Amino acid sequence: MVIGGFGGIGRSVCRWLAEQGARHLVVVSRSAGSTEKISQLRAELGDVPHNVEVAAIRCDISDKSQLRTALDGYAQTGAPAIKGIIHCGMELKVILLSLFDLAIANNLQRIRSWSI
């Protein structure tokens, strides 16, 4: 499972996994509903010497119930079990250091991957 697999780093990780022999990739992303992004990733993996199946799950992993529902739905498809997780998701926020305060620092503590 690659979290954030449709971003630049995530796509590179998906390609690397495929080149290492992965045949099934589960990409979890808030933008997984975009057929364009899924098609782009599949096209990028098209020159790997074996068939790579890409399952896209739209989910915000910071929402534990949404993640549970998404993973339960995936499990019910009869697809291969998830054997590992690589977290490539990120949310960038630019702020001047002089404006950085305790409230912002506390918000950074809420790491999205705690739900995994």
Residue frames as qw, qx, qy, qz and C-alpha x, y, z in Angstrom:
[[0.000, 0.892, 0.452, 0.000, 0.00, 0.00, 0.00],
 [0.409, 0.116, 0.014, 0.905, 1.35, 3.38, -1.00],
 [0.076, -0.822, -0.464, 0.323, -0.23, 6.31, 0.80],
 [0.059, 0.850, -0.123, -0.509, -0.11, 9.45, -1.33],
 [0.658, -0.038, 0.635, 0.402, 0.81, 7.37, -4.36],
 [0.484, 0.732, 0.414, 0.240, -0.40, 9.86, -6.96],
 [0.097, -0.961, 0.162, 0.202, 2.03, 12.63, -5.99],
 [0.466, 0.744, -0.479, 0.005, 5.52, 12.88, -7.43],
 [0.152, -0.485, 0.826, -0.243, 7.26, 10.92, -4.68],
 [0.723, 0.051, 0.573, -0.384, 4.42, 8.40, -4.50],
 [0.808, 0.545, -0.067, -0.211, 4.51, 7.72, -8.25],
 [0.307, 0.668, -0.670, 0.100, 8.28, 7.22, -8.07],
 [0.394, -0.298, 0.800, -0.340, 7.84, 4.76, -5.20],
 [0.831, 0.276, 0.332, -0.351, 5.12, 2.88, -7.12],
 [0.675, 0.645, -0.346, -0.093, 7.42, 2.62, -10.12],
 [0.039, 0.576, -0.786, 0.222, 10.31, 1.41, -7.94],
 [0.630, -0.100, 0.670, -0.380, 8.08, -1.23, -6.31],
 [0.848, 0.450, 0.098, -0.263, 6.94, -2.43, -9.74],
 [0.483, 0.690, -0.537, 0.034, 10.54, -2.60, -10.96],
 [0.182, -0.438, 0.821, -0.317, 11.36, -4.71, -7.90],
 [0.179, -0.049, -0.969, -0.166, 8.64, -7.19, -8.88],
 [0.309, 0.277, 0.594, -0.689, 5.47, -5.91, -7.19],
 [0.007, 0.249, 0.818, 0.519, 2.43, -7.09, -9.13],
 [0.250, -0.746, -0.592, -0.176, -0.30, -5.50, -7.01],
 [0.218, 0.096, -0.267, 0.934, -0.23, -1.91, -5.77],
 [0.195, -0.772, -0.604, 0.023, -2.84, -0.37, -3.52],
 [0.249, 0.255, -0.047, 0.933, -2.72, 3.42, -3.75],
 [0.236, -0.738, -0.592, 0.221, -4.52, 5.33, -0.99],
 [0.246, 0.045, 0.072, 0.966, -5.02, 9.01, -1.65],
 [0.218, 0.560, 0.432, -0.673, -7.50, 11.82, -1.17],
 [0.381, 0.554, -0.285, -0.683, -7.33, 12.25, -4.95],
 [0.280, -0.093, 0.938, 0.184, -7.78, 8.56, -5.85],
 [0.500, 0.568, 0.579, -0.303, -11.18, 9.32, -7.34],
 [0.278, 0.753, -0.277, -0.528, -9.48, 11.02, -10.30],
 [0.913, 0.266, 0.304, 0.063, -9.51, 8.62, -13.27],
 [0.459, 0.841, -0.241, 0.155, -6.89, 10.85, -14.90],
 [0.235, -0.728, 0.617, -0.187, -4.41, 10.25, -12.07],
 [0.818, -0.110, 0.558, -0.086, -5.07, 6.51, -12.08],
 [0.804, 0.577, 0.127, 0.071, -4.60, 6.37, -15.87],
 [0.205, 0.877, -0.407, 0.151, -1.36, 8.38, -15.60],
 [0.481, -0.546, 0.673, -0.133, 0.10, 6.00, -13.03],
 [0.870, 0.156, 0.466, -0.030, -0.92, 2.93, -15.03],
 [0.642, 0.757, -0.073, 0.095, 0.69, 4.45, -18.14],
 [0.040, -0.822, 0.546, -0.156, 3.91, 5.15, -16.21],
 [0.606, -0.331, 0.714, -0.118, 4.00, 1.51, -15.12],
 [0.841, 0.448, 0.066, -0.295, 3.26, 0.26, -18.64],
 [0.571, 0.642, -0.511, 0.032, 6.89, -0.42, -19.56],
 [0.455, -0.463, 0.720, -0.247, 7.56, -2.63, -16.53],
 [0.264, 0.258, -0.867, -0.335, 8.19, -6.16, -17.89],
 [0.117, -0.289, -0.946, 0.090, 5.25, -7.69, -15.98],
 [0.268, -0.633, -0.472, -0.552, 1.63, -6.74, -15.46],
 [0.156, -0.053, -0.573, 0.803, 1.06, -4.46, -12.45],
 [0.238, -0.664, -0.653, -0.275, -2.45, -4.18, -11.09],
 [0.095, 0.150, -0.299, 0.938, -3.23, -0.82, -9.47],
 [0.281, -0.671, -0.684, -0.044, -6.10, -0.51, -7.00],
 [0.091, 0.349, -0.132, 0.923, -6.94, 3.08, -6.06],
 [0.355, -0.611, -0.684, 0.184, -8.70, 3.83, -2.78],
 [0.001, 0.637, 0.022, 0.770, -9.99, 7.34, -2.12],
 [0.667, -0.597, -0.420, 0.147, -9.51, 8.07, 1.55],
 [0.011, -0.800, 0.330, -0.501, -8.23, 10.68, 3.98],
 [0.705, -0.028, -0.660, 0.258, -6.10, 8.55, 6.30],
 [0.029, 0.236, -0.492, 0.837, -6.38, 11.07, 9.13],
 [0.676, -0.156, 0.074, -0.716, -10.02, 9.97, 9.49],
 [0.221, -0.251, 0.932, -0.140, -9.87, 6.60, 11.25],
 [0.625, 0.321, 0.615, -0.359, -13.44, 5.55, 10.39],
 [0.594, 0.698, -0.165, -0.364, -12.96, 6.52, 6.74],
 [0.150, 0.565, -0.807, -0.084, -9.74, 4.50, 6.62],
 [0.414, -0.047, 0.873, -0.254, -11.39, 1.48, 8.26],
 [0.680, 0.510, 0.341, -0.402, -14.30, 1.61, 5.79],
 [0.473, 0.721, -0.416, -0.287, -11.93, 1.94, 2.83],
 [0.024, 0.446, -0.895, 0.014, -9.72, -0.97, 3.91],
 [0.544, 0.136, 0.757, -0.336, -12.72, -3.16, 4.75],
 [0.671, 0.619, 0.078, -0.400, -14.08, -2.44, 1.27],
 [0.324, 0.650, -0.665, -0.177, -10.75, -3.39, -0.28],
 [0.250, -0.250, 0.919, -0.173, -10.60, -6.64, 1.70],
 [0.649, 0.317, 0.558, -0.409, -14.09, -7.61, 0.51],
 [0.561, 0.642, -0.300, -0.428, -12.98, -7.45, -3.14],
 [0.978, -0.004, 0.191, 0.082, -10.94, -10.62, -2.71],
 [0.450, 0.801, -0.335, 0.211, -7.77, -8.78, -3.78],
 [0.729, 0.094, -0.508, 0.450, -4.40, -9.89, -2.39],
 [0.546, -0.745, -0.280, 0.260, -3.67, -8.98, 1.22],
 [0.137, 0.927, -0.220, 0.271, -1.74, -5.79, 1.92],
 [0.896, -0.110, -0.239, 0.358, 1.78, -6.80, 2.93],
 [0.512, -0.206, -0.133, 0.823, 3.37, -3.43, 3.61],
 [0.060, 0.943, 0.326, -0.044, 2.79, 0.30, 3.83],
 [0.494, 0.026, 0.062, 0.867, 4.89, 3.12, 2.42],
 [0.016, -0.860, -0.405, 0.309, 3.74, 6.60, 3.43],
 [0.437, 0.159, 0.288, 0.837, 4.42, 9.16, 0.70],
 [0.056, -0.833, -0.470, -0.287, 1.59, 11.55, 1.53],
 [0.385, -0.217, -0.255, 0.860, 2.31, 15.04, 2.66],
 [0.042, 0.905, 0.398, 0.144, 0.70, 18.38, 3.11],
 [0.510, 0.113, -0.094, 0.847, 2.94, 21.38, 2.69],
 [0.157, -0.932, -0.324, -0.024, 2.34, 24.63, 4.53],
 [0.507, 0.312, -0.129, 0.793, 4.62, 27.62, 4.23],
 [0.356, -0.895, -0.262, -0.054, 4.71, 30.03, 7.15],
 [0.234, 0.739, -0.367, 0.514, 7.14, 32.68, 8.29],
 [0.586, -0.081, -0.669, 0.449, 9.11, 31.56, 11.30],
 [0.004, -0.129, 0.340, -0.932, 8.19, 34.81, 13.07],
 [0.614, -0.179, -0.127, -0.758, 4.49, 33.79, 12.85],
 [0.640, -0.041, -0.767, 0.013, 5.09, 30.27, 14.17],
 [0.378, -0.466, 0.408, -0.688, 3.42, 29.83, 17.55],
 [0.292, -0.135, 0.892, -0.318, 2.25, 27.12, 19.96],
 [0.706, 0.356, 0.344, -0.507, -1.12, 26.69, 18.22],
 [0.645, 0.589, -0.407, -0.266, 0.60, 25.93, 14.92],
 [0.095, 0.442, -0.879, 0.149, 3.06, 23.59, 16.64],
 [0.504, 0.026, 0.740, -0.446, 0.19, 21.71, 18.32],
 [0.757, 0.477, 0.056, -0.444, -1.57, 21.35, 14.97],
 [0.441, 0.580, -0.673, -0.123, 1.59, 19.80, 13.52],
 [0.300, -0.279, 0.860, -0.303, 1.38, 17.15, 16.23],
 [0.758, 0.283, 0.415, -0.416, -1.74, 15.77, 14.55],
 [0.046, -0.386, 0.793, 0.469, 0.16, 13.54, 12.17],
 [0.706, 0.201, -0.231, -0.638, -2.10, 12.13, 9.47],
 [0.599, 0.211, -0.765, -0.105, -0.66, 8.64, 9.66],
 [0.244, -0.245, 0.741, -0.576, -1.67, 8.01, 13.29],
 [0.785, 0.100, 0.146, -0.593, -4.80, 6.29, 11.98],
 [0.658, 0.380, -0.621, -0.190, -2.84, 3.55, 10.23]]
